[in-house]
Amino acid sequence: MVLTGAEKDAAIEKLLSRGVAEVIVRDELEEKLRGDRQLRVKLGVDPTRPDIHLGHYVVFRKLREFQRLGHKVVIIIGDWTARIGDPSGRSVQRQMMTEEEVRYNAQTYLDQLSKVVDVDEAEVVWQSEWFGEFTLEDVIRLTSKYTVAQMLTREDFHTRYEGGSPIAITELLYPLLQAYDSVAIRSDIEMGGTDQTFNLLVGRDIQRESGQEPQDIFTTPILVGTDGHQKMSKSLDNYIAVNDTPDDMFGKIMSIPDEPMVEYYRLLTDISLDEIDQMLEDASSGNVNPRDLKARLAKIIVADLHSPEEAERAEAAFDSVYRQHQLPEDMPEVQVESGSGILSVLTTAGVAKSNREARRLIEQGGIRLDGERVTDPEATVEINGEMVLQAGRRRFVRLMSAG
């Protein structure tokens, strides 16, 4: 798709102003974007986990905008740095990974990225293409371009150093290796979250030391999780996975508090800011139910990551359960022995991984049997034919007597 002059101007303005934490250097980047040269937009992938969530989706959407402007997205699979470990935002060392783990996670990452970005039109490269040929002399030359004092300006390194926590030499190498990626592919722009700002700046320095024009830096905000307070994270269990089913994705979006809804709209949709402001004003005045705004948000995101048809179906399924109080038709069936303890039933049904997690779900009021809340973790379950187990707001299991 070729954009006209006015369309290109509008697209550039949206790219640089919405869903952006910081652009370094904005004036330089805007001038490049208005030119005719195809820019190389780098995103480094550190495939330490195969699951990605809507926090990553924020970055993916900006990559898609660059593609629509005709620029080349370059995805670097950090098969070397993933095996070293990046401590960004962490207070401890990260365990090294095997090559097999890295490659499995990388492919899963690319599969999920392809839901948003045209991966076929992108350039996908592996760090091993250049680091596989690196010699000790090359490593020493690279490390000579940066000082320990410069490294310790990075907040997590500084905190650990001041606190007496160990910092492995391999960890100090990570920013330099990531920076060299920019040299290897001649990056014009590097994307990342705000937790990567230091590493991206090192990339500018190493490019300059290598005789290249320094890349511009484009960072995106950190998305708040479904709890409405902390950043979205799998470890905090407040995330919405890009690979969630349409039903699960729709339901999780409906569960977010009202307060972060504006952030979700601004970062995860293309609805105009004026329209978003009007929606929020209508909600504040009572003219619109915030639940309806969340339903619209959920449909937009599900449609983008799955399809409009799946978004319509997920909304209908959600309404049938929570508005019309109908049970889903496709509940999984699990056989359990009548008289079993509720903790055992929950683990057998797959809604809890352990008795400890099952007990926590009960104590939090998240378990119902045939619509009745379970409050006693020591209770037994008598099944006469079948029962419906509900865990949280979205998960249902049909319990069948095993004998």
FITIVEX-670852 format. One record per residue (C-alpha): residue in three letters; x, y, z. Coordinates in Angstrom, 2 decimals. Layout:
REM residues N
aa ALA | x X | y Y | z Z .
...
//
This chain:
REM residues 403
aa MET | x 0.00 | y 0.00 | z 0.00 .
aa VAL | x 1.45 | y 3.36 | z -1.10 .
aa LEU | x 0.49 | y 6.28 | z 1.12 .
aa THR | x -0.29 | y 9.68 | z -0.33 .
aa GLY | x 1.49 | y 12.76 | z 1.01 .
aa ALA | x -1.29 | y 13.63 | z 3.48 .
aa GLU | x -1.71 | y 9.99 | z 4.53 .
aa LYS | x 2.04 | y 9.64 | z 5.09 .
aa ASP | x 2.14 | y 12.82 | z 7.19 .
aa ALA | x -0.74 | y 11.57 | z 9.34 .
aa ALA | x 0.86 | y 8.14 | z 9.71 .
aa ILE | x 4.19 | y 9.64 | z 10.78 .
aa GLU | x 2.51 | y 11.91 | z 13.31 .
aa LYS | x 0.61 | y 8.97 | z 14.81 .
aa LEU | x 3.73 | y 6.82 | z 14.87 .
aa LEU | x 5.75 | y 9.43 | z 16.77 .
aa SER | x 3.07 | y 10.64 | z 19.16 .
aa ARG | x 0.91 | y 7.70 | z 20.26 .
aa GLY | x 2.03 | y 4.68 | z 22.23 .
aa VAL | x 5.50 | y 6.17 | z 22.61 .
aa ALA | x 7.55 | y 6.58 | z 25.79 .
aa GLU | x 10.61 | y 8.26 | z 24.27 .
aa VAL | x 12.21 | y 8.89 | z 20.89 .
aa ILE | x 15.95 | y 9.62 | z 20.67 .
aa VAL | x 16.46 | y 11.73 | z 18.59 .
aa ARG | x 12.91 | y 12.71 | z 17.54 .
aa ASP | x 13.76 | y 15.50 | z 15.08 .
aa GLU | x 16.33 | y 13.31 | z 13.35 .
aa LEU | x 13.93 | y 10.38 | z 13.11 .
aa GLU | x 11.08 | y 12.51 | z 11.79 .
aa GLU | x 13.34 | y 13.90 | z 9.07 .
aa LYS | x 14.37 | y 10.36 | z 8.08 .
aa LEU | x 10.76 | y 9.19 | z 8.01 .
aa ARG | x 9.81 | y 12.02 | z 5.66 .
aa GLY | x 12.58 | y 11.03 | z 3.27 .
aa ASP | x 12.53 | y 8.33 | z 0.63 .
aa ARG | x 15.11 | y 5.92 | z 2.06 .
aa GLN | x 13.86 | y 2.63 | z 3.48 .
aa LEU | x 14.92 | y 2.53 | z 7.12 .
aa ARG | x 16.01 | y -0.59 | z 8.97 .
aa VAL | x 13.95 | y -0.95 | z 12.16 .
aa LYS | x 15.53 | y -3.35 | z 14.62 .
aa LEU | x 13.82 | y -5.39 | z 17.30 .
aa GLY | x 15.98 | y -7.74 | z 19.31 .
aa VAL | x 14.24 | y -10.88 | z 20.57 .
aa ASP | x 15.63 | y -12.49 | z 23.70 .
aa PRO | x 13.71 | y -15.78 | z 23.53 .
aa THR | x 13.95 | y -16.83 | z 27.15 .
aa ARG | x 10.24 | y -17.69 | z 27.24 .
aa PRO | x 7.91 | y -18.88 | z 24.49 .
aa ASP | x 4.91 | y -16.95 | z 25.84 .
aa ILE | x 4.38 | y -13.29 | z 25.06 .
aa HIS | x 1.59 | y -11.00 | z 26.21 .
aa LEU | x -0.16 | y -7.74 | z 25.39 .
aa GLY | x 2.79 | y -5.79 | z 26.77 .
aa HIS | x 4.80 | y -7.08 | z 23.80 .
aa TYR | x 1.81 | y -6.39 | z 21.56 .
aa VAL | x 2.36 | y -2.66 | z 22.19 .
aa VAL | x 5.78 | y -2.89 | z 20.51 .
aa PHE | x 4.47 | y -5.16 | z 17.73 .
aa ARG | x 1.82 | y -2.60 | z 16.78 .
aa LYS | x 4.48 | y 0.09 | z 16.34 .
aa LEU | x 6.52 | y -2.28 | z 14.16 .
aa ARG | x 3.43 | y -2.75 | z 12.02 .
aa GLU | x 3.18 | y 1.03 | z 11.63 .
aa PHE | x 6.79 | y 1.18 | z 10.42 .
aa GLN | x 6.02 | y -1.57 | z 7.91 .
aa ARG | x 3.00 | y 0.30 | z 6.61 .
aa LEU | x 5.26 | y 3.28 | z 5.98 .
aa GLY | x 7.43 | y 1.05 | z 3.80 .
aa HIS | x 10.33 | y 0.44 | z 6.17 .
aa LYS | x 12.16 | y -2.84 | z 6.75 .
aa VAL | x 11.59 | y -4.56 | z 10.09 .
aa VAL | x 14.66 | y -6.54 | z 11.15 .
aa ILE | x 14.08 | y -9.18 | z 13.84 .
aa ILE | x 17.23 | y -10.31 | z 15.58 .
aa ILE | x 16.95 | y -13.61 | z 17.41 .
aa GLY | x 19.32 | y -13.33 | z 20.35 .
aa ASP | x 20.44 | y -16.93 | z 20.37 .
aa TRP | x 23.74 | y -15.89 | z 21.95 .
aa THR | x 22.56 | y -13.26 | z 24.42 .
aa ALA | x 19.66 | y -15.45 | z 25.56 .
aa ARG | x 22.21 | y -18.01 | z 26.67 .
aa ILE | x 24.04 | y -15.32 | z 28.65 .
aa GLY | x 21.07 | y -13.57 | z 30.25 .
aa ASP | x 19.97 | y -9.95 | z 30.37 .
aa PRO | x 19.36 | y -8.68 | z 33.93 .
aa SER | x 17.24 | y -5.67 | z 32.85 .
aa GLY | x 14.89 | y -4.92 | z 35.70 .
aa ARG | x 16.11 | y -7.94 | z 37.67 .
aa SER | x 18.10 | y -8.14 | z 40.87 .
aa VAL | x 19.62 | y -11.59 | z 40.33 .
aa GLN | x 21.53 | y -13.41 | z 37.64 .
aa ARG | x 19.51 | y -15.30 | z 35.03 .
aa GLN | x 20.25 | y -18.93 | z 34.24 .
aa MET | x 21.84 | y -19.77 | z 30.89 .
aa MET | x 19.74 | y -21.65 | z 28.33 .
aa THR | x 20.48 | y -24.47 | z 25.92 .
aa GLU | x 20.53 | y -23.92 | z 22.16 .
aa GLU | x 17.49 | y -26.19 | z 21.79 .
aa GLU | x 15.47 | y -24.15 | z 24.31 .
aa VAL | x 16.39 | y -20.91 | z 22.59 .
aa ARG | x 15.41 | y -22.15 | z 19.12 .
aa TYR | x 12.09 | y -23.56 | z 20.32 .
aa ASN | x 11.20 | y -20.32 | z 22.09 .
aa ALA | x 12.32 | y -18.20 | z 19.14 .
aa GLN | x 10.03 | y -20.03 | z 16.72 .
aa THR | x 7.12 | y -19.69 | z 19.12 .
aa TYR | x 7.88 | y -15.98 | z 19.45 .
aa LEU | x 7.89 | y -15.54 | z 15.66 .
aa ASP | x 4.61 | y -17.42 | z 15.34 .
aa GLN | x 2.99 | y -15.01 | z 17.77 .
aa LEU | x 4.66 | y -11.94 | z 16.25 .
aa SER | x 3.16 | y -12.93 | z 12.89 .
aa LYS | x -0.31 | y -12.25 | z 14.29 .
aa VAL | x 0.56 | y -8.53 | z 14.07 .
aa VAL | x 3.62 | y -8.05 | z 11.86 .
aa ASP | x 4.13 | y -9.37 | z 8.32 .
aa VAL | x 7.04 | y -11.66 | z 9.21 .
aa ASP | x 7.39 | y -12.73 | z 5.56 .
aa GLU | x 8.24 | y -9.13 | z 4.68 .
aa ALA | x 10.58 | y -8.75 | z 7.65 .
aa GLU | x 14.23 | y -9.74 | z 7.80 .
aa VAL | x 14.84 | y -12.42 | z 10.44 .
aa VAL | x 18.46 | y -12.96 | z 11.46 .
aa TRP | x 20.25 | y -14.89 | z 14.20 .
aa GLN | x 23.09 | y -13.45 | z 16.25 .
aa SER | x 25.10 | y -16.60 | z 15.63 .
aa GLU | x 25.48 | y -15.44 | z 12.03 .
aa TRP | x 28.15 | y -12.99 | z 13.25 .
aa PHE | x 28.99 | y -14.06 | z 16.80 .
aa GLY | x 29.60 | y -17.60 | z 15.58 .
aa GLU | x 32.68 | y -16.21 | z 13.81 .
aa PHE | x 33.81 | y -13.97 | z 16.68 .
aa THR | x 37.34 | y -14.52 | z 17.97 .
aa LEU | x 38.79 | y -13.59 | z 21.33 .
aa GLU | x 40.46 | y -10.66 | z 19.61 .
aa ASP | x 37.05 | y -9.44 | z 18.38 .
aa VAL | x 35.64 | y -9.68 | z 21.92 .
aa ILE | x 38.54 | y -7.69 | z 23.36 .
aa ARG | x 38.19 | y -5.02 | z 20.69 .
aa LEU | x 34.47 | y -4.71 | z 21.47 .
aa THR | x 34.97 | y -4.46 | z 25.23 .
aa SER | x 37.61 | y -1.76 | z 24.73 .
aa LYS | x 34.93 | y 0.57 | z 23.39 .
aa TYR | x 33.13 | y 0.84 | z 26.77 .
aa THR | x 34.19 | y 1.36 | z 30.38 .
aa VAL | x 33.11 | y -0.27 | z 33.63 .
aa ALA | x 32.09 | y 3.17 | z 34.92 .
aa GLN | x 29.74 | y 3.55 | z 31.96 .
aa MET | x 28.24 | y 0.12 | z 32.64 .
aa LEU | x 27.60 | y 0.95 | z 36.28 .
aa THR | x 25.39 | y 3.87 | z 35.30 .
aa ARG | x 22.79 | y 1.24 | z 34.43 .
aa GLU | x 20.39 | y 1.19 | z 37.36 .
aa ASP | x 20.18 | y -2.55 | z 38.01 .
aa PHE | x 23.96 | y -2.98 | z 37.78 .
aa HIS | x 24.50 | y 0.00 | z 40.08 .
aa THR | x 21.99 | y -1.31 | z 42.63 .
aa ARG | x 23.51 | y -4.76 | z 42.70 .
aa TYR | x 27.05 | y -3.39 | z 42.90 .
aa GLU | x 26.17 | y -1.08 | z 45.80 .
aa GLY | x 24.33 | y -3.91 | z 47.55 .
aa GLY | x 27.22 | y -6.32 | z 47.20 .
aa SER | x 25.31 | y -8.68 | z 44.91 .
aa PRO | x 27.37 | y -10.54 | z 42.30 .
aa ILE | x 27.52 | y -9.31 | z 38.71 .
aa ALA | x 28.98 | y -11.80 | z 36.28 .
aa ILE | x 31.31 | y -10.57 | z 33.55 .
aa THR | x 29.00 | y -12.28 | z 31.07 .
aa GLU | x 26.21 | y -9.93 | z 32.17 .
aa LEU | x 28.39 | y -6.90 | z 31.51 .
aa LEU | x 28.92 | y -8.27 | z 28.01 .
aa TYR | x 25.21 | y -8.41 | z 27.26 .
aa PRO | x 24.68 | y -4.70 | z 26.44 .
aa LEU | x 27.79 | y -4.72 | z 24.24 .
aa LEU | x 26.64 | y -7.80 | z 22.34 .
aa GLN | x 23.20 | y -6.31 | z 21.83 .
aa ALA | x 24.86 | y -3.09 | z 20.70 .
aa TYR | x 27.02 | y -4.95 | z 18.21 .
aa ASP | x 23.83 | y -6.39 | z 16.69 .
aa SER | x 23.04 | y -2.83 | z 15.57 .
aa VAL | x 26.45 | y -2.60 | z 13.93 .
aa ALA | x 26.07 | y -5.99 | z 12.23 .
aa ILE | x 22.73 | y -5.14 | z 10.59 .
aa ARG | x 23.39 | y -1.38 | z 10.21 .
aa SER | x 20.31 | y -0.45 | z 12.25 .
aa ASP | x 18.65 | y 2.93 | z 11.68 .
aa ILE | x 16.11 | y 2.59 | z 14.51 .
aa GLU | x 15.95 | y 0.24 | z 17.47 .
aa MET | x 12.70 | y -0.60 | z 19.25 .
aa GLY | x 12.20 | y -1.71 | z 22.84 .
aa GLY | x 10.43 | y -1.16 | z 26.13 .
aa THR | x 11.57 | y 1.50 | z 28.57 .
aa ASP | x 13.45 | y -1.18 | z 30.53 .
aa GLN | x 15.80 | y -1.50 | z 27.52 .
aa THR | x 16.74 | y 2.18 | z 27.20 .
aa PHE | x 20.27 | y 1.74 | z 28.55 .
aa ASN | x 21.07 | y -1.10 | z 26.14 .
aa LEU | x 19.69 | y 0.85 | z 23.18 .
aa LEU | x 21.85 | y 3.84 | z 24.08 .
aa VAL | x 24.91 | y 1.59 | z 24.20 .
aa GLY | x 24.00 | y 0.60 | z 20.65 .
aa ARG | x 24.27 | y 4.24 | z 19.57 .
aa ASP | x 27.69 | y 4.52 | z 21.20 .
aa ILE | x 29.08 | y 1.35 | z 19.63 .
aa GLN | x 27.76 | y 2.29 | z 16.19 .
aa ARG | x 29.45 | y 5.67 | z 16.51 .
aa GLU | x 32.70 | y 3.99 | z 17.59 .
aa SER | x 32.38 | y 1.68 | z 14.57 .
aa GLY | x 32.05 | y 4.55 | z 12.12 .
aa GLN | x 28.29 | y 4.20 | z 11.58 .
aa GLU | x 25.55 | y 6.80 | z 11.99 .
aa PRO | x 23.99 | y 6.17 | z 15.44 .
aa GLN | x 20.59 | y 4.57 | z 15.41 .
aa ASP | x 17.55 | y 6.43 | z 16.69 .
aa ILE | x 15.83 | y 4.92 | z 19.71 .
aa PHE | x 12.11 | y 4.27 | z 19.95 .
aa THR | x 10.75 | y 3.02 | z 23.29 .
aa THR | x 7.19 | y 2.11 | z 24.20 .
aa PRO | x 5.46 | y 2.31 | z 27.60 .
aa ILE | x 5.21 | y -0.68 | z 29.92 .
aa LEU | x 1.61 | y -1.93 | z 29.92 .
aa VAL | x -0.17 | y -2.30 | z 33.26 .
aa GLY | x -1.41 | y -5.81 | z 34.02 .
aa THR | x -4.95 | y -7.01 | z 34.65 .
aa ASP | x -4.59 | y -6.13 | z 38.34 .
aa GLY | x -4.46 | y -2.46 | z 37.33 .
aa HIS | x -1.29 | y -1.72 | z 39.32 .
aa GLN | x 1.83 | y -3.68 | z 38.40 .
aa LYS | x 3.35 | y -4.12 | z 34.96 .
aa MET | x 1.94 | y -6.97 | z 32.91 .
aa SER | x 4.01 | y -10.04 | z 33.66 .
aa LYS | x 3.60 | y -13.79 | z 33.50 .
aa SER | x 5.42 | y -14.18 | z 36.81 .
aa LEU | x 2.85 | y -11.87 | z 38.46 .
aa ASP | x -0.03 | y -13.80 | z 36.83 .
aa ASN | x -1.62 | y -10.54 | z 35.65 .
aa TYR | x -1.07 | y -11.03 | z 31.95 .
aa ILE | x -3.13 | y -11.60 | z 28.81 .
aa ALA | x -1.23 | y -13.87 | z 26.44 .
aa VAL | x -1.13 | y -13.17 | z 22.71 .
aa ASN | x -1.84 | y -16.90 | z 22.26 .
aa ASP | x -4.84 | y -16.96 | z 24.61 .
aa THR | x -8.01 | y -18.37 | z 23.08 .
aa PRO | x -10.54 | y -15.74 | z 21.95 .
aa ASP | x -12.80 | y -16.62 | z 24.91 .
aa ASP | x -10.00 | y -16.36 | z 27.47 .
aa MET | x -8.67 | y -13.14 | z 25.94 .
aa PHE | x -12.11 | y -11.55 | z 25.89 .
aa GLY | x -12.82 | y -12.59 | z 29.48 .
aa LYS | x -9.47 | y -11.37 | z 30.82 .
aa ILE | x -9.92 | y -7.97 | z 29.19 .
aa MET | x -13.39 | y -7.74 | z 30.72 .
aa SER | x -11.81 | y -8.40 | z 34.13 .
aa ILE | x -9.44 | y -5.40 | z 34.12 .
aa PRO | x -10.32 | y -2.52 | z 36.50 .
aa ASP | x -11.85 | y 0.62 | z 35.01 .
aa GLU | x -8.80 | y 2.81 | z 35.73 .
aa PRO | x -6.27 | y 1.35 | z 33.23 .
aa MET | x -8.87 | y 1.06 | z 30.48 .
aa VAL | x -7.82 | y 4.37 | z 28.91 .
aa GLU | x -4.20 | y 3.16 | z 28.71 .
aa TYR | x -5.32 | y -0.03 | z 26.99 .
aa TYR | x -7.36 | y 1.96 | z 24.47 .
aa ARG | x -4.48 | y 4.34 | z 23.72 .
aa LEU | x -1.79 | y 1.66 | z 23.44 .
aa LEU | x -3.71 | y -1.25 | z 21.93 .
aa THR | x -6.25 | y 0.31 | z 19.53 .
aa ASP | x -6.38 | y 2.80 | z 16.68 .
aa ILE | x -9.42 | y 4.66 | z 17.99 .
aa SER | x -8.79 | y 8.41 | z 17.89 .
aa LEU | x -7.71 | y 10.07 | z 21.12 .
aa ASP | x -10.64 | y 12.49 | z 20.87 .
aa GLU | x -13.08 | y 9.59 | z 20.70 .
aa ILE | x -11.37 | y 7.87 | z 23.64 .
aa ASP | x -11.63 | y 11.05 | z 25.71 .
aa GLN | x -15.33 | y 11.32 | z 24.83 .
aa MET | x -15.94 | y 7.69 | z 25.84 .
aa LEU | x -14.29 | y 8.25 | z 29.19 .
aa GLU | x -16.28 | y 11.42 | z 29.74 .
aa ASP | x -19.49 | y 9.52 | z 28.96 .
aa ALA | x -18.51 | y 6.80 | z 31.40 .
aa SER | x -17.70 | y 9.32 | z 34.15 .
aa SER | x -21.05 | y 11.06 | z 33.68 .
aa GLY | x -22.94 | y 7.77 | z 33.76 .
aa ASN | x -24.11 | y 8.00 | z 30.16 .
aa VAL | x -22.17 | y 4.85 | z 29.25 .
aa ASN | x -21.54 | y 1.73 | z 31.34 .
aa PRO | x -17.76 | y 1.11 | z 31.65 .
aa ARG | x -18.55 | y -2.56 | z 31.05 .
aa ASP | x -19.69 | y -1.70 | z 27.52 .
aa LEU | x -16.43 | y 0.16 | z 26.87 .
aa LYS | x -14.45 | y -2.87 | z 28.03 .
aa ALA | x -16.51 | y -5.10 | z 25.75 .
aa ARG | x -15.68 | y -2.84 | z 22.80 .
aa LEU | x -12.00 | y -2.92 | z 23.75 .
aa ALA | x -12.05 | y -6.71 | z 24.04 .
aa LYS | x -13.67 | y -7.09 | z 20.61 .
aa ILE | x -11.07 | y -4.84 | z 18.97 .
aa ILE | x -8.12 | y -6.74 | z 20.44 .
aa VAL | x -9.56 | y -10.21 | z 19.83 .
aa ALA | x -10.42 | y -9.24 | z 16.26 .
aa ASP | x -6.84 | y -8.08 | z 15.64 .
aa LEU | x -5.16 | y -11.13 | z 17.16 .
aa HIS | x -7.70 | y -13.70 | z 15.96 .
aa SER | x -10.48 | y -12.49 | z 13.65 .
aa PRO | x -13.62 | y -10.30 | z 13.70 .
aa GLU | x -15.73 | y -13.48 | z 13.58 .
aa GLU | x -13.98 | y -14.90 | z 16.64 .
aa ALA | x -14.43 | y -11.58 | z 18.45 .
aa GLU | x -18.19 | y -11.68 | z 17.80 .
aa ARG | x -18.39 | y -15.29 | z 18.96 .
aa ALA | x -16.30 | y -14.62 | z 22.10 .
aa GLU | x -18.57 | y -11.71 | z 23.05 .
aa ALA | x -21.67 | y -13.86 | z 22.58 .
aa ALA | x -20.13 | y -16.65 | z 24.69 .
aa PHE | x -19.19 | y -14.18 | z 27.42 .
aa ASP | x -22.68 | y -12.67 | z 27.46 .
aa SER | x -24.34 | y -16.06 | z 27.61 .
aa VAL | x -22.42 | y -16.91 | z 30.75 .
aa TYR | x -22.29 | y -13.60 | z 32.59 .
aa ARG | x -25.36 | y -11.74 | z 31.38 .
aa GLN | x -27.76 | y -14.56 | z 30.66 .
aa HIS | x -26.23 | y -16.96 | z 33.22 .
aa GLN | x -26.01 | y -19.80 | z 30.72 .
aa LEU | x -23.28 | y -22.38 | z 31.00 .
aa PRO | x -20.85 | y -22.82 | z 28.10 .
aa GLU | x -21.67 | y -25.77 | z 25.84 .
aa ASP | x -18.09 | y -26.95 | z 25.35 .
aa MET | x -17.12 | y -27.61 | z 28.98 .
aa PRO | x -14.41 | y -30.27 | z 29.37 .
aa GLU | x -15.56 | y -33.38 | z 31.26 .
aa VAL | x -13.46 | y -34.92 | z 34.03 .
aa GLN | x -14.19 | y -38.10 | z 35.98 .
aa VAL | x -13.58 | y -38.00 | z 39.73 .
aa GLU | x -14.35 | y -40.37 | z 42.58 .
aa SER | x -17.40 | y -39.29 | z 44.57 .
aa GLY | x -16.37 | y -38.43 | z 48.13 .
aa SER | x -12.97 | y -37.07 | z 47.05 .
aa GLY | x -11.55 | y -34.05 | z 48.85 .
aa ILE | x -12.12 | y -30.72 | z 47.10 .
aa LEU | x -8.37 | y -30.10 | z 46.82 .
aa SER | x -7.92 | y -33.39 | z 44.98 .
aa VAL | x -10.89 | y -32.60 | z 42.73 .
aa LEU | x -9.41 | y -29.24 | z 41.74 .
aa THR | x -6.03 | y -30.74 | z 40.82 .
aa THR | x -7.64 | y -33.66 | z 38.97 .
aa ALA | x -9.84 | y -31.21 | z 37.03 .
aa GLY | x -6.74 | y -29.24 | z 36.05 .
aa VAL | x -7.83 | y -25.91 | z 37.53 .
aa ALA | x -5.00 | y -26.01 | z 40.09 .
aa LYS | x -1.48 | y -27.40 | z 39.72 .
aa SER | x -1.11 | y -28.32 | z 43.40 .
aa ASN | x -3.10 | y -28.66 | z 46.61 .
aa ARG | x -1.50 | y -25.45 | z 47.79 .
aa GLU | x -2.77 | y -23.54 | z 44.74 .
aa ALA | x -6.19 | y -25.21 | z 45.11 .
aa ARG | x -6.41 | y -24.09 | z 48.73 .
aa ARG | x -5.51 | y -20.53 | z 47.73 .
aa LEU | x -8.26 | y -20.46 | z 45.08 .
aa ILE | x -10.82 | y -21.57 | z 47.67 .
aa GLU | x -9.63 | y -19.03 | z 50.24 .
aa GLN | x -9.91 | y -16.30 | z 47.61 .
aa GLY | x -13.51 | y -17.27 | z 46.90 .
aa GLY | x -12.80 | y -18.38 | z 43.36 .
aa ILE | x -14.37 | y -21.87 | z 43.42 .
aa ARG | x -18.05 | y -22.80 | z 42.95 .
aa LEU | x -19.82 | y -26.16 | z 42.66 .
aa ASP | x -23.17 | y -26.01 | z 40.88 .
aa GLY | x -23.20 | y -22.28 | z 41.53 .
aa GLU | x -22.47 | y -22.51 | z 45.28 .
aa ARG | x -19.24 | y -20.98 | z 46.55 .
aa VAL | x -16.84 | y -23.42 | z 48.20 .
aa THR | x -15.41 | y -22.03 | z 51.44 .
aa ASP | x -13.96 | y -25.10 | z 53.20 .
aa PRO | x -10.66 | y -26.48 | z 51.80 .
aa GLU | x -11.28 | y -29.71 | z 53.75 .
aa ALA | x -14.69 | y -30.36 | z 52.19 .
aa THR | x -15.47 | y -33.54 | z 50.26 .
aa VAL | x -17.37 | y -33.62 | z 47.00 .
aa GLU | x -20.34 | y -35.98 | z 46.62 .
aa ILE | x -21.22 | y -36.41 | z 42.95 .
aa ASN | x -24.58 | y -37.86 | z 42.01 .
aa GLY | x -24.30 | y -38.11 | z 38.24 .
aa GLU | x -22.56 | y -34.84 | z 37.41 .
aa MET | x -21.71 | y -31.38 | z 38.78 .
aa VAL | x -20.41 | y -28.13 | z 37.31 .
aa LEU | x -17.16 | y -26.82 | z 38.75 .
aa GLN | x -16.43 | y -23.13 | z 38.18 .
aa ALA | x -12.96 | y -21.70 | z 38.81 .
aa GLY | x -12.78 | y -17.91 | z 38.69 .
aa ARG | x -15.07 | y -16.16 | z 36.25 .
aa ARG | x -14.19 | y -17.94 | z 33.03 .
aa ARG | x -13.32 | y -21.59 | z 33.59 .
aa PHE | x -15.93 | y -24.36 | z 33.80 .
aa VAL | x -15.47 | y -28.12 | z 34.11 .
aa ARG | x -18.18 | y -30.80 | z 34.15 .
aa LEU | x -17.43 | y -33.29 | z 36.91 .
aa MET | x -18.64 | y -36.85 | z 36.21 .
aa SER | x -18.82 | y -39.60 | z 38.83 .
aa ALA | x -16.14 | y -42.20 | z 38.22 .
aa GLY | x -18.07 | y -45.00 | z 39.85 .
//
